[in-house]
Amino acid sequence: MEASMDVKGLSATYFEPLIQAYKAQVVHQTPEEYQAFYSQLTEAQKSLFMFHVYYNHASKSMPDFFWWTGYFLTRPKIWNGIKKGLMFFEEYTLERLLDRLEELYKRHHWTGKLPGKTDSLDPKISTIIQPYFLKYGCISNKSLETIGEYILGHPEEFVNPFVEKKTL
């Protein structure tokens, strides 16, 4: 179990220099800054970055899960990047869950009228979204392990002159 915990933590360890570089380079949040940053990453780094863009926001609570899913759905380039990253790591189960969430949001017209971010959900929405959130918690936990194992097997894909080298 201890080794599993270390493997799960690898994605966060390798994500940290990416997010620090992002914060340093994407100062004004312009599409040009974002593209310049993103174009410097390897495919593995892009996939890790996009996974954590979603995971770090959506995993905090059910209201965060609901709101951030809707937010990213209104930004197709980001949403598709998240799903592409999952496919890179062969995380098809989580990618399919995101597809089902996309269908759910369209069916309920939630993306067009996303409320302001709050710490609670309307009880009706909560009832609908809870099973997805619970499933997401289980699947994303396994994803952390899968990504960590990928990093162990391919550390060179996560290191380039742009990001400082992390040692295992």
N, C-alpha and C positions, 0 to 999 in steps of 0.2 A: 504494500500500500504506500509506503514511503517513497519508493521509486516512482510510482504512478503520480504522486503529488509533484515530484520534481519535473517529470515530463510535462505535466499540465502547465506548470509555471514557465516553461521555456518560451511559449508564445508571447507572454507578457514581457519577459526579459528581452526578447528580440524586437518587440514592438516599441519599447521605451526609446531607443535612439531614433526610431522613425518618427515618433510623435514629437520628440524634441526638435528634430530637423524641420518637421512640418511647421511647428510654432515659430521657428526662427525665420523660415522662408516665406510662409504664407501670412504676411503681416496684415495686408489689407483685404484679405479674403476675396481676391479677384479670380476669375476663371483662369487668367493668364498665369498668376502665381501658382495656383493649384496645379495647372498643367505642367509648368516648369518643374515643380517639385516631383510630381508623379512620374514624369518622363525619366527621371534619374534612377528610379527604382528598378530592381530586377523583377521578373514575373513573380518570384516567390515573395519578395518584399511587398509588391503590390497586393498580392493575395492576403498576406498577413495583415497588412495595413487595413484593407477593406473589411476583413473579418472583425478586427478590433474596433473599427469605426462603428459597426453595428453592435457587436457584443458589449463593448464598454458602456454604451448608452442604454441598450434595451434590456440588459440583465439586472438592472438595479431594483426594479419593482414592476408590478403589473401595469400601473399607469405609465411608467417610462416605456415599457414594452409596447403598449398601445400607441403612445404618442410618437415615439421614434420610428416605429414601423410605418406609420402614416406619413411622417415627415420624409423619410427616405423614399417612400413610394411616389411622392410628388416630385422627386428628383431622379428621373429614370436613369441618368448616367451613373449616379452613385448606386442606386438600387441594383442595376445590372452589374456594376463592378463588385458589389458584395456577393452576388450570386456567382459571378465568374470566379471570384476568389475561392468560394466554397467548392466549385467544381475542380479547381486546380488541386486542392487537397483531397479530392474525391469524397467530399462530404455531401453526398447526394441526398441523404435523409434530411439534413437541415435545409438543403436547397429546395427540396420538395415541400417542406413545411413553409418556406417563404413563398413558394408558388401558391400554396393553399391560402396563406394570409393575404396575398395579393387578390385572389379571387374573392375572399371574404370582404375585404375592404371595398372592392368594386361593387359587390352585391349590396352592401349596406350604404354605399355612397359616403364612406367615411373620409376618403382622401380629399374630397372637394370642400368639406366643411370641418376640417380638423380644428378642434377647439384649442385654446391656449393651453400650454403645458400646466398640469396641476398634479397634486399629490393623491388625488382620488379619481375614481371613475364613476360615471353614471351606473347605477346597479344593473340596468338592462345590458349595457355594453360589457360590464364586468362579467356577467353570466356567460355572455357569448365568447369573450376573449380568454377567460380563465383556462379552459382546456388547452388552448394553443400555447399560452404562457407556461403552463406546467410541462407540456411536451417539449417546448423550447428549452426549458431548464435542463431536462434530462439529455436531450440531444446535444445541446451546446457544451455540456460538461464532457461528453464523449468527444466532441470536436476538438476541445482543448488538448485531449490526450493524443488524438490523431495528428494534429498539427505539431505537437511536441515531438512525436515520433518521427515525423517528416523532417523536422529541424535536425534531430539527432543524426539522421541518415544523409542529410544534404546541407550541412552548415555553410558550405561555400556559396550556396545560392542566396544566403542572407547577409553576405558580407561583400561590400564594394567600397571604393574610396569615399563615397558619399556618407556612409554610415560607419561609425567606429566599430572595430572588431570586438565581438563578445566571445569570451572563451567559455568552454563547457567545463 
